[in-house]
Amino acid sequence: MQIGYARTSTLEQDAGLEAQERDLKAEGCSKVFAEKVSSVAQRDQLEAAIDYLRDGDSLVVTKLDRLARSMRDLIAIKDRIEAKGAGLKILAMNLDTTTATGKLMLNVLGSVAEFEREMMLERQREGIAKAKAEGKYRGRAPTARAKAGEVAAMLAAGESPTDVARKLGIGRSSVYRAMTERKLKRHTAYTSEGEGAN
């Protein structure tokens, strides 16, 4: 049995979803799960489609970007489908993991994506090493905790937490956290002094 999955983001029109459903039914999908949701959000209908799969079934999508947000995501979805004894078909790529050629194509795609990621990380490491050698590397920008002294000074000068957060480029919650930690340190120091006096 072929099970279809169609998705558009909430910003796209109904026509895009209808076109996918039409193509999936034309392919022979007896049931189609469809939803309007971003690829990074919880995709309940995708979960339902995968759950519905049985041994020998195929999950069918019109295009790769309707199913997965990244190559890593695609591989994870493919593994879940195969664990149920089912296959994956992507119509626009003419890819079918129930065939040897389809499995090879998907493995090649995954290997290329992994290779590109490794090359990008290697270039990043080389760039950092070069910048360090030239004395230009500064590392990460100071975190909100590193700015605790500035936060305290600005608050003592009468500035509001909102103004402090805006001027230092940190979140207002970070300002309140710095205030709380400072009070805690003072309390701990005071308690230690009191104990020492006894």
C-alpha positions as CSV (number, residue, x, y, z in Angstrom):
1,M,0.0,0.0,0.0
2,Q,1.2,3.5,-0.8
3,I,0.6,6.2,1.9
4,G,0.9,9.8,0.9
5,Y,2.2,12.8,2.9
6,A,1.6,16.4,1.8
7,R,2.7,19.5,3.6
8,T,2.8,23.3,3.0
9,S,3.8,25.9,5.5
10,T,1.1,28.0,7.1
11,L,2.1,30.9,4.8
12,E,1.4,29.0,1.6
13,Q,-1.9,28.8,-0.1
14,D,-4.3,25.9,-0.2
15,A,-3.5,25.4,-3.9
16,G,-0.1,24.0,-3.1
17,L,-1.5,21.4,-0.8
18,E,-4.2,20.4,-3.2
19,A,-1.6,20.0,-6.0
20,Q,0.4,17.6,-3.8
21,E,-2.7,15.6,-2.8
22,R,-3.7,15.3,-6.5
23,D,-0.2,14.1,-7.5
24,L,-0.1,11.6,-4.6
25,K,-3.5,10.2,-5.5
26,A,-2.4,10.0,-9.2
27,E,0.6,8.0,-8.0
28,G,-1.8,5.5,-6.4
29,C,-1.8,6.5,-2.7
30,S,-4.8,5.0,-1.1
31,K,-4.5,7.3,1.9
32,V,-3.0,10.8,2.2
33,F,-2.0,12.6,5.3
34,A,-1.8,16.4,4.8
35,E,-1.0,19.4,7.0
36,K,-0.2,23.1,6.9
37,V,2.7,23.5,9.2
38,S,6.3,24.8,9.1
39,S,9.0,22.1,8.6
40,V,10.6,23.1,11.9
41,A,7.4,22.7,13.9
42,Q,5.8,19.6,15.3
43,R,4.4,17.7,12.3
44,D,1.6,15.6,13.7
45,Q,0.3,14.3,10.3
46,L,3.8,13.1,9.4
47,E,3.9,11.2,12.7
48,A,0.5,9.8,12.0
49,A,1.6,8.7,8.4
50,I,4.7,6.9,9.7
51,D,2.7,5.3,12.5
52,Y,0.1,4.1,9.9
53,L,2.8,2.3,7.8
54,R,2.9,-1.4,7.8
55,D,5.4,-4.0,6.4
56,G,5.6,-3.6,2.6
57,D,4.0,-0.2,2.5
58,S,5.7,3.0,1.0
59,L,5.5,6.6,2.3
60,V,5.2,8.8,-0.8
61,V,6.0,12.5,-1.0
62,T,6.1,14.8,-4.0
63,K,9.3,16.6,-3.1
64,L,12.1,16.2,-0.6
65,D,11.5,19.6,1.1
66,R,7.9,18.5,1.9
67,L,9.3,15.8,4.1
68,A,12.6,16.7,5.6
69,R,14.2,20.0,6.8
70,S,17.8,18.7,6.3
71,M,19.7,15.6,5.1
72,R,20.1,14.5,8.7
73,D,16.4,14.8,9.2
74,L,15.7,12.8,6.0
75,I,18.0,10.0,7.1
76,A,16.3,9.8,10.6
77,I,12.9,9.7,8.9
78,K,14.1,7.1,6.4
79,D,15.4,4.9,9.3
80,R,12.1,5.1,11.1
81,I,10.2,4.1,7.9
82,E,12.6,1.2,7.3
83,A,12.3,0.0,10.9
84,K,8.6,-0.6,10.1
85,G,9.5,-2.7,7.0
86,A,8.3,0.1,4.7
87,G,10.0,2.2,2.0
88,L,10.2,5.9,1.0
89,K,9.3,7.4,-2.4
90,I,10.2,10.9,-3.5
91,L,8.4,11.6,-6.8
92,A,10.4,14.7,-8.0
93,M,13.7,12.8,-7.6
94,N,12.3,9.5,-8.9
95,L,13.7,7.9,-5.7
96,D,12.3,4.7,-4.2
97,T,14.2,3.1,-1.3
98,T,12.5,-0.2,-1.9
99,T,14.8,-0.6,-4.9
100,A,18.6,-1.1,-4.8
101,T,19.1,2.1,-7.0
102,G,16.9,4.2,-4.7
103,K,18.9,3.0,-1.6
104,L,22.1,3.8,-3.3
105,M,20.9,7.3,-4.3
106,L,19.8,8.1,-0.8
107,N,23.1,6.8,0.7
108,V,25.1,8.9,-1.8
109,L,23.1,12.0,-0.9
110,G,23.7,11.4,2.7
111,S,27.4,10.9,2.2
112,V,27.7,14.1,0.1
113,A,25.9,16.1,2.8
114,E,28.2,14.6,5.5
115,F,31.3,15.3,3.4
116,E,30.2,19.0,2.9
117,R,29.6,19.4,6.6
118,E,33.1,18.0,7.4
119,M,34.7,20.3,4.8
120,M,32.9,23.3,6.3
121,L,34.1,22.4,9.8
122,E,37.6,21.9,8.6
123,R,37.6,25.3,6.8
124,Q,36.3,26.9,10.0
125,R,39.0,25.3,12.1
126,E,41.7,26.4,9.6
127,G,40.3,30.0,9.7
128,I,40.4,30.1,13.5
129,A,43.9,28.7,13.6
130,K,45.1,31.3,11.1
131,A,43.3,34.2,12.9
132,K,44.9,33.0,16.2
133,A,48.4,32.9,14.6
134,E,47.9,36.5,13.3
135,G,46.6,37.6,16.7
136,K,43.1,38.5,15.3
137,Y,41.0,35.8,16.9
138,R,38.9,37.1,19.7
139,G,36.8,34.1,20.5
140,R,33.1,34.3,21.5
141,A,31.6,37.6,22.4
142,P,31.3,38.2,26.2
143,T,28.3,36.4,27.7
144,A,25.8,38.2,29.9
145,R,27.4,36.8,33.0
146,A,30.7,38.4,32.0
147,K,28.9,41.7,31.9
148,A,27.6,41.4,35.5
149,G,29.9,44.2,36.7
150,E,28.7,46.6,34.1
151,V,25.1,45.6,34.9
152,A,25.6,46.3,38.6
153,A,27.3,49.7,37.9
154,M,24.5,50.8,35.5
155,L,21.8,49.8,38.0
156,A,23.6,51.6,40.8
157,A,23.6,54.7,38.6
158,G,19.8,54.5,38.5
159,E,19.2,53.0,35.0
160,S,16.3,50.6,34.6
161,P,16.8,46.9,33.9
162,T,15.2,47.5,30.4
163,D,17.7,50.2,29.6
164,V,20.6,48.2,30.9
165,A,19.6,45.2,28.7
166,R,19.2,47.4,25.6
167,K,22.5,49.2,26.1
168,L,24.6,46.1,26.8
169,G,22.8,44.0,24.1
170,I,21.7,41.3,26.5
171,G,18.2,40.0,27.6
172,R,16.3,41.6,30.4
173,S,16.2,38.2,32.1
174,S,20.0,38.2,32.1
175,V,19.9,41.6,33.9
176,Y,17.6,40.2,36.6
177,R,19.8,37.1,36.9
178,A,22.9,39.2,37.4
179,M,21.0,41.2,40.1
180,T,19.9,38.0,41.9
181,E,23.4,36.5,41.7
182,R,24.9,39.7,43.1
183,K,22.5,39.7,46.0
184,L,23.2,36.0,46.7
185,K,27.0,36.7,46.8
186,R,26.5,39.6,49.2
187,H,24.3,37.4,51.5
188,T,26.8,34.6,51.4
189,A,29.7,36.9,52.2
190,Y,27.7,38.5,55.1
191,T,26.7,35.1,56.5
192,S,30.4,34.0,56.3
193,E,31.5,37.1,58.2
194,G,28.9,36.6,60.8
195,E,30.0,33.0,61.4
196,G,33.6,34.1,61.6
197,A,32.8,36.6,64.4
198,N,31.4,33.8,66.6
